[in-house]
Amino acid sequence: MSQVERNSAGSTAGAGAHGPSSGAAAGASGGVPSPGGTLSSLGLGANLDTEVGKLVVDMGLATSTEIEFCREQQKQSSDPNQRSLADLLVEHSFITVNQAKRIKGQLDVRKGSSQIPGYELIKEVGRGAMAKVYKARQVSLDRIVAVKVLPKKLSENREFVDRFYAEGKAAARLSHPNIVQAIDVGSTPDGVYHYFVMEYIEGKTLYDMMQPPPAGDGHAFSEAEALDVTIQIADALAHSHERGLIHRDVKPKNIILTPGGVAKLTDLGLARAQDDKAAAESEAGKAYGTPYYISPEQIRGEVDIDYRADIYSLGATMYHLVTGRPPFEADTPSAVMHKHLKHPLKPPDHINTALSAGVSEVIEVAMAKKREDRYASTRDLLEDLKAVQSGESPTHARRSVNLDALKQLEETGKTVDLTPAGSGPSMWAQPLVLALLGVAGISVLINLIFLVVMMVRG
């Protein structure tokens, strides 16, 4: 679940396009909606003016100057039934009726958030199957944060609640510039809602950036961009792995890129301590992860999942960045996972021929089917990524390939053919050539003997 804020500019602009006609229609009909009209029926009466004014500015729908203008209009009104601020904002086309409905929805959210002590929810910025994420204000420190709230229906499920708190505790163990920082976790006084407070990040997920318009930006990552992002996330994962924590769900949707180019790893909902045997055994035989990026051992539901599962998923994520598509695609999730298990990986430089050989080598080693064939540590992966970024060879990846060749020799007792593909045996090893050389040699020897004999007789 990403806490990235969705870009509302498109929807705002679309609603705003209808603003002038709505305003003109109101004016033509002899003024503004009467009390008890459209906005009053929404519950946006004058008693909510302070909250409406603050929220409209927070949502970027109107400026403080426009709010003050409408307040002056209120003061000058002779109507005993004072017009609400929302009515006046619509009348002067500062907001539309649809936007007023959104404001009412956000006010309802804030009303519910009054149960979350110390935080004021501003607006929803993301949602998934397991939670909604809100942009919020931490009252005590007057700072913007993100609050993930578990839906009421899931709050009744002990498994979901336990996993929710486990995410907060896992995030609290980590402190790294490329990992979204945990701040707080808890429940409302009545126990109805559970929440997780974290650092608020301005940016978009890699997934949203790659999605074609209008859903996303349609951004195609260059090799340099992909390397920069992957290096940052590899560093974050190394930090996590060295503290015994496995993410288990590394993917484009869980990586946020800020406008300044900082990559942030988020959503530790599936994170697990590597030494947590009880949790591992309870999940045995179950595939936890996302089909497009999941490692083979996670698909098999193995108990002893370790850091190499994250290395595989990061490799799959980088594959998607540099090729524009996931490593394996199929009609169903199970078919995709089957390919992770059985199908050979098409080298990324066969899809994007502009890629350097080094990038392809790194990805292929990271995504080896057998985890023993992957990088020995996340730090080794990080070193290779930095080497490729500097124009050098990925030494750990190449060492891994050489070790595979030696392992084959040890297991089979046969030499490993290092001859480049497509080249045949040397011409000097051909039987016909050897026979001709033998005949030529005998002929030379006979001629030498004959010459010696002639010289002796003479």
C-alpha positions as CSV (number, residue, x, y, z in Angstrom):
1,M,0.0,0.0,0.0
2,S,1.6,3.3,-1.0
3,Q,1.2,6.5,0.9
4,V,1.9,8.5,-2.2
5,E,-0.4,11.4,-2.7
6,R,-2.4,11.1,-5.9
7,N,-2.2,14.1,-8.2
8,S,-5.6,15.8,-8.0
9,A,-4.8,18.5,-10.6
10,G,-6.6,16.6,-13.3
11,S,-9.8,16.0,-11.4
12,T,-9.8,19.6,-10.0
13,A,-9.3,21.1,-13.5
14,G,-12.0,18.9,-14.9
15,A,-14.5,20.0,-12.2
16,G,-13.4,23.6,-12.6
17,A,-14.2,23.5,-16.3
18,H,-17.8,23.4,-15.3
19,G,-17.5,26.1,-12.7
20,P,-18.3,29.2,-14.8
21,S,-21.4,27.6,-16.3
22,S,-22.6,26.6,-12.9
23,G,-22.1,30.1,-11.5
24,A,-23.8,31.7,-14.5
25,A,-26.8,29.5,-14.1
26,A,-27.1,30.4,-10.5
27,G,-26.9,34.1,-11.3
28,A,-29.4,33.8,-14.1
29,S,-31.9,32.2,-11.8
30,G,-32.0,35.2,-9.6
31,G,-29.1,34.6,-7.2
32,V,-27.8,31.8,-5.0
33,P,-29.2,28.7,-3.5
34,S,-31.6,29.4,-0.7
35,P,-31.0,28.0,2.8
36,G,-32.0,24.4,2.7
37,G,-30.9,24.2,-0.9
38,T,-28.2,22.1,-2.5
39,L,-25.3,22.9,-0.1
40,S,-27.3,23.1,3.0
41,S,-28.7,19.7,2.3
42,L,-25.1,18.5,2.1
43,G,-24.6,19.7,5.6
44,L,-22.3,22.6,4.7
45,G,-24.1,25.3,6.8
46,A,-22.7,28.5,8.2
47,N,-21.8,26.7,11.4
48,L,-19.0,24.9,9.5
49,D,-17.5,28.0,7.9
50,T,-14.3,27.9,9.8
51,E,-13.6,24.3,9.0
52,V,-14.7,24.8,5.4
53,G,-12.4,27.8,4.9
54,K,-9.4,25.9,6.3
55,L,-10.0,22.8,4.3
56,V,-10.6,24.6,1.0
57,V,-7.2,26.2,1.3
58,D,-5.5,22.9,2.4
59,M,-6.9,21.2,-0.6
60,G,-5.8,24.0,-2.9
61,L,-9.2,24.7,-4.2
62,A,-9.2,28.4,-3.3
63,T,-6.8,31.0,-2.0
64,S,-6.9,32.7,1.4
65,T,-7.7,36.0,-0.5
66,E,-10.8,34.3,-2.1
67,I,-11.9,33.1,1.3
68,E,-11.6,36.5,2.8
69,F,-13.6,38.0,-0.1
70,C,-16.5,35.6,0.6
71,R,-16.3,36.4,4.3
72,E,-16.7,40.1,3.5
73,Q,-19.7,39.3,1.4
74,Q,-21.2,37.5,4.4
75,K,-20.7,40.5,6.6
76,Q,-22.4,42.8,4.1
77,S,-25.4,40.5,3.6
78,S,-28.7,41.7,5.0
79,D,-30.2,38.2,4.7
80,P,-31.3,37.2,8.2
81,N,-30.5,33.6,7.3
82,Q,-26.8,34.1,6.7
83,R,-25.4,32.5,3.7
84,S,-22.7,29.8,4.3
85,L,-19.1,30.2,3.2
86,A,-19.6,27.2,0.9
87,D,-22.6,28.8,-0.8
88,L,-20.6,32.0,-1.5
89,L,-17.6,30.0,-2.8
90,V,-19.8,28.2,-5.3
91,E,-21.7,31.4,-6.2
92,H,-18.5,33.2,-7.1
93,S,-17.2,30.2,-9.0
94,F,-14.2,29.7,-6.6
95,I,-15.3,26.1,-6.2
96,T,-17.9,23.9,-7.9
97,V,-20.8,22.0,-6.4
98,N,-18.9,18.7,-6.9
99,Q,-15.9,20.1,-5.1
100,A,-18.2,21.2,-2.3
101,K,-19.4,17.6,-2.0
102,R,-15.7,16.5,-1.8
103,I,-15.2,19.1,1.0
104,K,-18.1,17.6,2.9
105,G,-16.6,14.1,2.5
106,Q,-13.3,15.4,3.9
107,L,-15.1,17.1,6.8
108,D,-16.7,13.7,7.6
109,V,-13.2,12.2,7.5
110,R,-11.9,14.8,9.9
111,K,-14.8,14.3,12.2
112,G,-13.9,10.6,12.3
113,S,-10.3,11.5,12.8
114,S,-11.1,13.4,15.9
115,Q,-11.0,9.9,17.5
116,I,-7.3,9.7,16.6
117,P,-5.7,11.6,19.4
118,G,-3.1,14.2,18.4
119,Y,-3.8,14.1,14.6
120,E,-6.1,16.0,12.2
121,L,-6.7,14.2,8.9
122,I,-6.6,16.6,5.9
123,K,-7.5,14.4,2.9
124,E,-7.2,10.9,1.5
125,V,-4.1,10.4,-0.6
126,G,-4.2,6.7,-1.3
127,R,-6.0,3.5,-0.7
128,G,-5.5,-0.3,-1.2
129,A,-7.2,-3.5,-0.2
130,M,-6.0,-3.3,3.3
131,A,-5.9,0.4,4.3
132,K,-6.5,4.0,3.4
133,V,-3.8,6.6,3.7
134,Y,-4.5,10.2,4.7
135,K,-2.4,13.4,4.6
136,A,-2.6,14.6,8.2
137,R,-1.3,17.2,10.7
138,Q,0.4,16.1,13.9
139,V,-1.0,18.7,16.3
140,S,1.7,18.6,18.9
141,L,4.6,19.3,16.4
142,D,2.5,21.1,13.8
143,R,3.9,19.0,11.0
144,I,2.4,17.1,8.1
145,V,2.4,13.3,8.3
146,A,0.8,10.3,6.6
147,V,-1.7,8.2,8.5
148,K,-2.6,4.7,7.4
149,V,-6.0,3.6,8.8
150,L,-7.2,0.0,8.8
151,P,-10.8,-0.2,7.6
152,K,-13.4,-1.0,10.2
153,K,-14.3,-4.3,8.7
154,L,-10.7,-5.5,8.8
155,S,-10.3,-4.2,12.3
156,E,-12.5,-7.1,13.4
157,N,-10.0,-9.6,11.9
158,R,-7.3,-10.4,14.5
159,E,-4.8,-11.5,11.8
160,F,-5.1,-8.2,9.9
161,V,-4.8,-6.2,13.1
162,D,-1.7,-8.1,14.2
163,R,-0.1,-7.7,10.8
164,F,-0.9,-4.0,10.8
165,Y,0.9,-3.5,14.2
166,A,3.8,-5.7,13.0
167,E,4.3,-3.3,10.1
168,G,4.6,-0.4,12.4
169,K,7.0,-2.2,14.7
170,A,9.1,-3.4,11.7
171,A,9.3,0.2,10.4
172,A,10.3,1.5,13.8
173,R,13.4,-0.8,13.8
174,L,14.7,1.0,10.7
175,S,16.2,4.5,10.3
176,H,17.5,5.2,6.8
177,P,17.1,8.1,4.4
178,N,15.6,5.8,1.7
179,I,13.0,4.1,4.0
180,V,9.7,5.9,5.0
181,Q,10.1,6.7,8.7
182,A,7.6,5.3,11.2
183,I,6.3,7.8,13.8
184,D,3.5,6.2,15.7
185,V,1.0,3.2,15.8
186,G,-2.1,2.8,17.9
187,S,-5.9,2.6,18.0
188,T,-8.7,5.0,18.7
189,P,-10.0,5.2,22.3
190,D,-13.0,3.1,21.3
191,G,-10.8,0.5,19.6
192,V,-12.8,0.8,16.4
193,Y,-9.9,2.1,14.2
194,H,-6.2,1.2,14.1
195,Y,-3.7,3.6,12.6
196,F,-0.1,3.8,11.7
197,V,1.6,7.2,11.4
198,M,4.6,7.7,9.2
199,E,6.7,10.3,7.4
200,Y,4.7,12.1,4.7
201,I,6.4,11.9,1.2
202,E,5.7,14.3,-1.6
203,G,6.1,12.2,-4.8
204,K,4.8,9.3,-6.9
205,T,5.4,5.6,-6.9
206,L,7.4,4.1,-9.7
207,Y,4.3,2.2,-10.8
208,D,2.3,5.5,-11.2
209,M,5.2,7.0,-13.1
210,M,5.3,4.1,-15.6
211,Q,1.6,3.7,-16.1
212,P,0.5,5.0,-19.4
213,P,-1.7,8.2,-19.4
214,P,-4.2,9.1,-18.2
215,A,-3.7,6.7,-15.3
216,G,0.0,7.6,-15.0
217,D,2.8,9.6,-16.5
218,G,4.0,7.1,-19.1
219,H,7.5,7.6,-18.0
220,A,10.2,5.4,-19.6
221,F,13.2,5.1,-17.2
222,S,16.7,5.5,-18.8
223,E,19.5,3.2,-17.6
224,A,21.0,6.0,-15.6
225,E,17.7,6.7,-13.8
226,A,17.0,3.1,-13.1
227,L,20.5,2.6,-11.7
228,D,20.1,5.7,-9.4
229,V,16.8,4.5,-8.0
230,T,17.9,0.8,-7.6
231,I,21.1,1.9,-5.8
232,Q,19.1,3.9,-3.3
233,I,16.7,1.0,-2.6
234,A,19.5,-1.5,-2.5
235,D,21.2,0.6,0.2
236,A,17.9,0.7,2.1
237,L,17.5,-3.1,1.8
238,A,21.1,-3.6,3.0
239,H,20.2,-1.5,6.1
240,S,17.1,-3.6,6.7
241,H,18.8,-7.0,6.1
242,E,21.7,-6.2,8.4
243,R,19.1,-5.7,11.1
244,G,17.5,-9.1,10.3
245,L,14.4,-7.7,8.6
246,I,13.2,-8.9,5.2
247,H,10.7,-6.7,3.2
248,R,9.2,-9.5,1.1
249,D,7.2,-7.2,-1.2
250,V,9.7,-5.0,-3.1
251,K,8.0,-3.7,-6.2
252,P,7.4,-0.4,-8.1
253,K,4.2,0.3,-6.2
254,N,6.2,0.3,-2.9
255,I,8.9,2.7,-4.0
256,I,8.2,6.5,-4.0
257,L,10.3,8.9,-6.0
258,T,10.3,12.5,-4.7
259,P,10.5,15.5,-7.1
260,G,14.2,15.8,-5.9
261,G,15.0,12.3,-7.0
262,V,15.0,10.6,-3.6
263,A,13.7,7.0,-3.7
264,K,11.8,5.9,-0.6
265,L,10.9,2.3,0.2
266,T,7.6,2.0,1.9
267,D,4.9,-0.5,3.0
268,L,6.4,-3.1,5.3
269,G,3.1,-4.9,5.6
270,L,4.7,-8.2,4.7
271,A,8.0,-7.6,6.4
272,R,9.3,-10.3,8.7
273,A,12.2,-10.8,11.0
274,Q,14.4,-13.5,9.5
275,D,14.7,-15.2,12.9
276,D,11.0,-15.2,13.6
277,K,10.5,-19.0,13.3
278,A,7.0,-18.9,14.7
279,A,5.8,-16.5,12.0
280,A,7.7,-18.5,9.3
281,E,6.1,-21.8,10.3
282,S,2.6,-20.3,10.5
283,E,3.0,-19.1,6.9
284,A,4.6,-22.3,5.5
285,G,3.2,-23.3,2.2
286,K,1.6,-19.9,1.5
287,A,2.9,-17.5,-1.2
288,Y,3.2,-14.0,0.3
289,G,4.2,-11.3,-2.2
290,T,3.2,-9.8,-5.6
291,P,3.2,-12.2,-8.5
292,Y,5.1,-10.0,-11.0
293,Y,8.1,-9.6,-8.6
294,I,7.9,-12.5,-6.2
295,S,10.9,-14.9,-5.7
296,P,10.6,-18.6,-6.5
297,E,11.1,-19.6,-2.8
298,Q,8.3,-17.3,-1.7
299,I,6.0,-18.9,-4.4
300,R,6.9,-22.4,-2.9
301,G,6.0,-21.1,0.6
302,E,9.4,-22.1,2.0
303,V,9.9,-21.4,5.7
304,D,13.5,-20.1,5.6
305,I,13.0,-17.1,3.4
306,D,16.0,-14.7,3.7
307,Y,17.4,-11.5,2.2
308,R,17.9,-13.1,-1.2
309,A,14.1,-13.0,-1.8
310,D,14.4,-9.2,-1.6
311,I,17.4,-9.3,-4.0
312,Y,15.3,-11.2,-6.5
313,S,12.3,-8.8,-6.2
314,L,14.6,-5.8,-6.6
315,G,16.1,-7.4,-9.7
316,A,12.6,-7.9,-11.1
317,T,11.8,-4.3,-10.3
318,M,14.9,-3.0,-12.1
319,Y,14.0,-5.3,-15.0
320,H,10.6,-3.5,-15.3
321,L,12.3,-0.1,-15.1
322,V,14.8,-0.7,-17.9
323,T,12.6,-2.7,-20.2
324,G,9.2,-1.2,-19.5
325,R,7.6,-4.5,-18.6
326,P,7.7,-7.1,-15.8
327,P,10.1,-10.1,-16.2
328,F,7.2,-12.5,-16.8
329,E,3.7,-11.9,-18.0
330,A,0.7,-14.2,-18.3
331,D,-3.1,-14.1,-18.2
332,T,-3.4,-15.2,-14.5
333,P,-1.3,-14.6,-11.3
334,S,-0.7,-18.3,-11.0
335,A,0.6,-18.5,-14.6
336,V,3.0,-15.6,-13.9
337,M,4.3,-17.4,-10.8
338,H,4.8,-20.6,-12.7
339,K,7.0,-18.7,-15.1
340,H,9.1,-17.4,-12.2
341,L,9.6,-21.0,-11.2
342,K,10.2,-22.7,-14.6
343,H,10.8,-20.3,-17.5
344,P,14.2,-18.9,-18.3
345,L,14.6,-15.2,-18.0
346,K,14.9,-13.3,-21.2
347,P,18.0,-11.1,-20.8
348,P,16.9,-7.5,-20.4
349,D,19.4,-6.3,-23.0
350,H,17.6,-8.5,-25.5
351,I,14.5,-6.4,-25.0
352,N,16.2,-3.0,-24.6
353,T,19.3,-3.3,-26.8
354,A,20.5,0.1,-25.7
355,L,21.3,-1.3,-22.2
356,S,24.9,-1.9,-21.2
357,A,26.1,-5.5,-20.6
358,G,26.8,-4.7,-17.0
359,V,23.2,-3.9,-16.1
360,S,21.9,-7.1,-17.8
361,E,24.5,-9.1,-15.9
362,V,23.5,-7.6,-12.5
363,I,19.8,-8.3,-13.1
364,E,20.3,-11.8,-14.3
365,V,22.4,-12.8,-11.2
366,A,19.9,-11.0,-8.9
367,M,17.1,-13.0,-10.5
368,A,18.7,-16.4,-10.5
369,K,16.1,-19.2,-10.0
370,K,18.2,-20.8,-7.3
371,R,19.0,-18.3,-4.5
372,E,22.4,-19.9,-4.0
373,D,23.3,-18.5,-7.5
374,R,22.3,-14.9,-6.5
375,Y,24.4,-12.3,-4.8
376,A,26.0,-13.5,-1.6
377,S,24.8,-10.3,0.2
378,T,22.9,-7.1,-0.6
379,R,26.1,-5.2,-0.1
380,D,27.7,-7.2,-3.0
381,L,24.7,-6.2,-5.2
382,L,25.1,-2.6,-4.2
383,E,28.8,-2.6,-5.1
384,D,28.1,-4.0,-8.5
385,L,25.3,-1.5,-9.2
386,K,27.7,1.4,-8.3
387,A,30.4,-0.2,-10.4
388,V,28.1,-0.3,-13.5
389,Q,27.0,3.3,-12.7
390,S,30.7,4.3,-12.9
391,G,31.2,2.5,-16.2
392,E,33.1,-0.5,-14.7
393,S,32.4,-4.2,-14.7
394,P,30.1,-5.9,-12.1
395,T,32.8,-8.0,-10.5
396,H,30.5,-9.9,-8.1
397,A,28.2,-10.9,-10.9
398,R,31.0,-12.2,-13.1
399,R,32.6,-14.0,-10.1
400,S,29.2,-15.7,-9.6
401,V,29.2,-16.9,-13.2
402,N,32.8,-18.3,-12.9
403,L,31.9,-20.1,-9.7
404,D,28.9,-21.7,-11.4
405,A,31.3,-23.0,-14.1
406,L,33.6,-24.5,-11.4
407,K,30.7,-26.0,-9.6
408,Q,29.7,-27.7,-12.8
409,L,33.2,-29.1,-13.2
410,E,33.2,-30.4,-9.7
411,E,29.8,-32.1,-10.0
412,T,30.3,-33.7,-13.4
413,G,34.0,-34.3,-13.6
414,K,33.9,-32.8,-17.1
415,T,35.7,-29.8,-18.3
416,V,33.6,-26.7,-19.0
417,D,33.5,-25.5,-22.6
418,L,34.6,-21.9,-22.5
419,T,34.7,-21.6,-26.3
420,P,32.5,-18.8,-27.5
421,A,29.1,-20.0,-28.8
422,G,29.0,-20.6,-32.5
423,S,32.8,-21.3,-32.9
424,G,33.9,-24.8,-34.0
425,P,37.1,-26.8,-33.2
426,S,40.4,-25.6,-34.5
427,M,41.3,-26.5,-38.2
428,W,44.5,-28.0,-36.9
429,A,42.5,-30.6,-35.0
430,Q,40.8,-31.9,-38.2
431,P,41.8,-35.5,-39.1
432,L,42.4,-34.7,-42.8
433,V,44.7,-31.9,-42.0
434,L,46.6,-34.1,-39.6
435,A,47.0,-36.8,-42.3
436,L,48.3,-34.4,-44.8
437,L,50.7,-33.0,-42.4
438,G,52.0,-36.5,-41.7
439,V,52.4,-37.3,-45.4
440,A,54.3,-34.0,-45.9
441,G,56.6,-34.8,-43.0
442,I,57.4,-38.3,-44.3
443,S,58.1,-36.8,-47.8
444,V,60.5,-34.2,-46.4
445,L,62.3,-36.9,-44.4
446,I,62.7,-39.2,-47.5
447,N,64.1,-36.3,-49.5
448,L,66.6,-35.4,-46.8
449,I,67.8,-39.1,-46.7
450,F,68.1,-39.1,-50.5
451,L,70.1,-35.9,-50.4
452,V,72.5,-37.2,-47.8
453,V,73.1,-40.4,-49.8
454,M,73.9,-38.5,-53.0
455,M,76.4,-36.3,-51.2
456,V,78.2,-39.3,-49.8
457,R,78.5,-41.0,-53.2
458,G,79.8,-37.8,-54.7
